[in-house]
Amino acid sequence: GTEIVVGTPGRIMDHLNRGSLHLEHIDYFILDEADEMLDMGFIEDIEAIFAKANPKSRILLFSATMPPPILKIAAKFMGDYEIVEEEIAAEEPFLTGQTYWTVREEEKIEALVRLIDISSDFYGLVFTQTKVDADAVSRMLDERGYEAAALHGDIAQNQREKILDRFRKKKTRILVATDVAARGIDIECLSHVVNYAFPFDGLTYVHRIGRTGRAGAKGEAVTFVRPNEMRKLEVLKQATKRSAKGVINAGTIPSINEVLAAKQKRLVERILASFASVTEADNDAAVGEKKTLQNVFPSRNPLFKEIAVELCSAHQSEEIVAQVLETAFGAELNPARYGEISNFNQSVTRARGMRFSGTKQSYGVRNYQPSGSDFANADSQRQMRLYVGLGRRDGFDARELANYFSSILNIPPRFVDRIEITENFSLASFPYEAGITALERAKHDRTMPHVHIDSKNISERESYGRRKFMRSAVAV
């Protein structure tokens, strides 16, 4: 009784093998995204499906490009075929600014938060490589109070539609997605595309960033690049130039002070704009009338005016306004909201990226002359990754865990970073000395949760290995 079957090659092959799908009498055979099927390795499955389909059916192939293997399939299964091409229109000017930020994997979430907060009206797609990463990034943003959602292949279709509907209506302003899940999404007016994970190739990159800067609107594409991905970046730059999609320029991660200054400026502008609109309404309402409390402030609740008069009679108006602003926006403008991010010099980053990604022979000890500041920075950034026996079941999220250890260890909450919360436990990075203190206190204080060093943390071992190598290089 089914008139139309839509399926992926693997699922269709599964039904054919089980005998639950028959293609001998179909009238139409349509293959969509033929070149993508080819790139994803489905070409053999497609040929097998073609072989079991009605040879007299009308065959249609849709493809952005026509590589030789696709034309070979057309010749084999379609007989005399025609190629219908979309009329080429004049290409619109590319309005997407492209930058890259050099950032460690564990600090990407901090970089993303700063990008969101320094932007005047962030509305964008964040691309990850895996479903797990999409869920993790979305969860970390949600814990920090951002309207974010994840989109990937494990999400049911009805839920997917709800997520996209909320995103289109801007109720959700950040969508964290994998490449496969984002395929086919057509949403206008995106301000940003963020490559949280480095794209597989130039084509993937162009497809990603092409989702912003549409219809004459400007957009921004920001790519997070780990220090060991600098060679990949150079390849990506060349591919982007060949596709005439602009130039990827080095960008600077904004400092905490820059982010707070931008947020403060927007806050002042928003408040002044609301005053301007209310004042205009006030003037219109009060023209030709006796000025009373109700008609001078028609859009305000008189109760708050009375409270304001009472408070200002007892205190300076500046103090009252400052207290109200701090109560309303203190958390939003709190520097402790942000964690530290390593500052990379681009030329040094490239050298180190090549140096630590190869064999012993490729380290180039004799060619590298480290400065004293390199070691000072390395020592000041030493961190300890700890397992903590507190999780969601204990009522903790990332912010509460940071505040908990801030009070115990007498350090700012932002010093507890790279926090990962699970149901039963958490992982977090601490300044080295604070980590030692936490371990010692956990041994003797029964009120503290269990704490031990996270021995499975690969990046920490690599960091230790690099510091050890650099010190040996100095000895040489």
Buried (B, 14 or more C-beta within 10 A) or exposed (E): EEEEEEEEBEEBBEBBEEEEBEBEEBEEBEBEBBBBBBBEEBBEBBBBBBEEBBEEBEBEBEBEEBEEBBBEBBEEBBEEEEEEEEEEEEEEEBBBBBBBBBBBBBBBBBBBBBBBBBBEEBBBBBBBBEBEBBBBBBBBBBBBEBBBBBBBEEBEEEEBEBBBEBBBEEEBBBBBBBBEBBEEBEBEEBBBBBBBBBBEEBBBBBBBBBBBBBEEEEBBBBBBBBBBBBEBBEEBBEBBEEEEBBEBEEBEBBBBEBBBBBBEEBBEEEEEEEEEEBEEBBEEBBEEEEEEEEEBBBEBEEEEBEEBEEBBEEEEEEEBBEEEBEEEBEEEBEEBBBBBBBEBEEEBBBBBBBBBBEEEEEBEBEEBEBEEEBBEEBEEBBBBBBBBBBBBEBEBBBBBBBBBBBEBBEBBBBBBBBBBBEEEBBBBBBBBEBBEBBBEBBEEEEEBBEBEEBEEBEBBEEBEEBBEBBEEBEEE
